[in-house]
Amino acid sequence: MITIRKPADIYLASGVIEDGTFLGRWHFSFGEHHDPENMGFGTLRVFNDDTLSPGSVWPLHPHREIEVVTYCAEGEFRHADEHGVGGILKKGWVQHTTVGRGMWHSEINHKKNVEMRFIQMWFHPEKRGLDPSVEQKAVERPERTNRWLPLVSNTHPGALPIRQDAQVHASFLENGRSLEYEIARDRGAYLYVVEGGPITVAGKSLPQFGAAKIVDEEDVTTVSDADAELLLIDVVVS
């Protein structure tokens, strides 16, 4: 079963933050936004696509007991913990954080003259009380062109590890090209058009900022009707 989520179906958030503003596309219940029909997808609890104005900062805030994957969609993302330690992500780069028993962090637009867009995914951890850790990976467009590139996974060599049975894949799919993705039993896929498109998924059109919930399917074929940046999250849904 494939359920299409059009951009208009996804909650739009906005607000003032330190030194600027943000605009968010929040796919599941988050903060004060409560959507009983969309509380998550399997072990994926949060999928937020946020844009920060030039030079703005999401101030230091605490988290506990989550696995966080951050994908930079535009500009330069800078992460910092309570000690000022962090890293910079450029477009297409990815970071994984085990928050574990607790940590403080902030998300920062590293550039003073352009917007920064990042997609943050939260997963339920495999167990509670894990030691906090952060690691990141530089990924250039040719590495993910016309293929599903594992960014975060415990089963694919070279991908960042995660303390959960979950995978995050990226692709830059050129116009007219297609990709297949096999889905194991009791698993599902959450597909998102980060940029470009539209794409066609099992005969259904999916525009930029649209998403698809895919369950009870052995495989899914994605065809690009225009160049498109894509993310696919593979999780247990049973």
N, C-alpha and C positions, 0 to 999 in steps of 0.2 A: 504494500500500500504506500502510495506517495501522496503526501499532503503538501500542497503549495501554500506558502505564506507570502502574499504580495507585500511590497513595501508599505502600503497603507495599513496593513494588518499588524505592523510592528510598532510598538509604543515609541513615541518621540518624546525625549526629555530635554530640558535645557535649564541653564542656571548660571549664576555668577560664582566663580571660584577665585582663588588668589591670582591677582594680576590679569584677570581676563574672564572668559566665559567658556561654556562647553555646550555641545549639542550631542545628544546620545540617541542611538537606536537600540532599545533594550528588548531583547527577544523573549525574555522570561521575567517573572516577578523579581523585582529588585528594589531595595530601599522602600520608599513609600508607594511604589507602583506594585499593585497586587492584581494578578491575572490568574484566577483559578484554573483556566483552561490551558495555561502555559506556565507550569511551575518548574519546568526543566525537561530534559530529554535523556532518559536513562541516568547515567552517572554525571552527565553534563548539567550543572545547576544554573550557571549564568553564561550568557553570551551577549556582551555589550560592545557595540560599535560606537566609539566616542571620538569626537573631534574637539580639540582644544585650540583656542585662539592663540595668536603669536605670543610667545613668552609666558603663557599662563601655567599655573601649577595646581594640580589636585593635591591639597595640603596633606601632610603626614596624618595617617589614620591607621588604626589597628585592625588586624584580621587574625583569625584562629581557624585551624582545622580545615583548610582548603588547599587544593592543588591549583595553581594559577598558570595559565599559558597566555602570553601576550604576543600579539602579532602586529608589527608596525605596517600600516597600510599607506601612509603618506607622511612626509616630513621626517623629523628625528625625535624619537621617544627617549626620554631619560628616566631611569628608575633610581630611586634613592631610599635607603632604609633610615632608621633613626640615627645612625652614625654617619650618614652622608655617603655610604658606600652603595654603588650601583653600577649600571652600565648603560650604554647608548645603543639603541636599535635604529637602523635605517630601513627603508622600505623593503619589505619581504623578509626581514630578519625576525627571529623568534627568541623568546625567553621563557624559561620554566622556573617557577618558584614553588617550593614546598614550604607553606606557611607553618604547618605543624602546630606546635604548642603555642605559637604566637609570635608576631612581629609587627612593627610599624613600617609603613612605606609611603612613598608619594610618587605620583606620575607627573612628569614634567615635559612641556614642550621645549625642547632644547634650542629651538630657533626663535629669534626675536622678530622675524619678518614674515613668517609663513605659518599657516595652520599645521597642526599635527593630528593625524588620525591613527588610532590604535584600536585593535579588537582584543578584548580580554575575555577569556573563557575560564570559568571556575568549575572544578570537578570535585566531587566528594572523594576524600582520601581513602586508601585501602584500610587504614587504621588511624586511631587518634594518637596524639602525643609524639609525632615524628619530629626529628631535629630539623629546624629551618635550613633551607639551602636555596641558592640561586645559581643558574647557569644559562648561558645564551649561545646562539649560533648565528653566524652570518650566512645568509642565503641569497645568491644572486639569481636574476631571472633565468639565465640559460639552464640552471640546475633544475628548474621546475617547469620548463617549457614543454608542453604537450605530454606531460606525464604527471602522475600523482607522486609527489615527493614527500616522504614521511618526515615531518618536522619534529614531532614528539611521539615517542613510542617505545615500549619496552621490548618489542620483537623485531625491530628493524635496526641493523647496524648503522651507526652514524647519526641516528636521531637522538634528540635530548630525551633523557629518561623521565618517567613520571610515576608517582606512587599510587597508581590506579591502573586498571585494565582499560586503557583508553588510548586513542591515536588521533593525531591531528596531521592532516595532509594538505599540501598546497599545490596549485597548478596555475601556470599561465597558459591558457588554451587559445591557440591561434584560430582565427576565423576559418570556419569550414572543417576544423579538426574535431575528432571525437575521442573519448576516453571511456574505458570500462572499469568498473570497480566491483570486486566480488565482496559480498557481505556474508560473514559466517552466521551459522545458526544462533539464534537468541541475541543477535546484535542488530543495531540500526545505524543509519548514517544521517547526519545533519549537514546539508549542503548549502553554502552561502555564496552569492555572487558579490564579491568584495568590490569589484570595479569592472566596468565594461558590459559586455553582453549585448543582447540577451543570449541565453543558452536554452537548449531544449533538453528536458529530462523526461524520458519515457513518453515522448510526444507532447509534453506540457511545457509551455514557455515560462522562463524564469528571468526577469529583468534584473538590472543592477539593484542591489540592496534587497533582493528577494531571497527567500530560503525555501528549502524543501525538507520535510521530515520523511525519512524512508525506513520503513519497517516491513518485515515479512517478505522481503525480496532477496533473491539469491545474488543478483547483480544489478547494477544500474549503469545505463549508458548516458553519457553527457555529450551533447553536440553543441559546438559554439557557432552561433550565427554572427558573431563579431568577436574580436579579441576580448578575453575575459580573464580576470584574476579570481581564483576560486579557493575556498577553504572547504574541506570535508572532515567532519569529526565522526569517528567510528567508536561506538560505546556499546556496552551491554545494556539491553533494554528489557530483558525478561524479568 
